[in-house]
């Protein structure tokens, strides 16, 4: 007889998923058979494989042999250098037991993808700030975009932040430089954008509030507050109006193609949210290159 106590990270996880992850990776039929026979019980009672585990549930396993998973090898696509791990400590804005907030540098994806193996999550896993926890992504910012990013440290807070984003209770502020000038000094951008999932074309509504902080005949410096969280939302909406983000090599005008790779002038500056009646607000200082280009374009920062 073996007894397991359900940890907080597995609250609301299906019993069969917990078994495969914590005990041994076996066929579903094996789990179902042993549940029927009473060889796997929850709090000494029979239950179904779909049972959602609760904190401190006791799982009793008996009458068959298995190899308990102690150090299950995890496959990560990217192995960061010591320099990258050491540098990462300098980008933390907030670090507590449930989540961290970082100032993401340019040129690194949040997660590993088909086009980019180097990613932030695989680097954070090896930092001292995440030595006793696992980084969970709860939102993303583009690879070349800099600025504030929340990373959860446990499943509970990952689900919480995901819910807050879904019901639009997390408010983000971006700073951006565009080519040209918008018609109004402030207002709202509302568009139907299109995304593709496999071969299916999906229409989504995008809403972004803006205010011009400074402008000249060639460039404008904007504060942007997206209400919705669509993929590449801000970059797409500004291109639609003929005013792409400066340095954007993807969403650009044909006459505005950069001769060399330039800094994408879009920075996630601030994020605000509330948890259990506690208000949180975090700011990420724009990088030196961002401030330098503002000065070169004769634009004032605040």
Order of alpha helices (4+ residues) and beta strands (2+ residues): beta-alpha-alpha-beta-beta-alpha-beta-beta-alpha-beta-beta-alpha-beta-beta-beta-beta-alpha-beta-beta-alpha
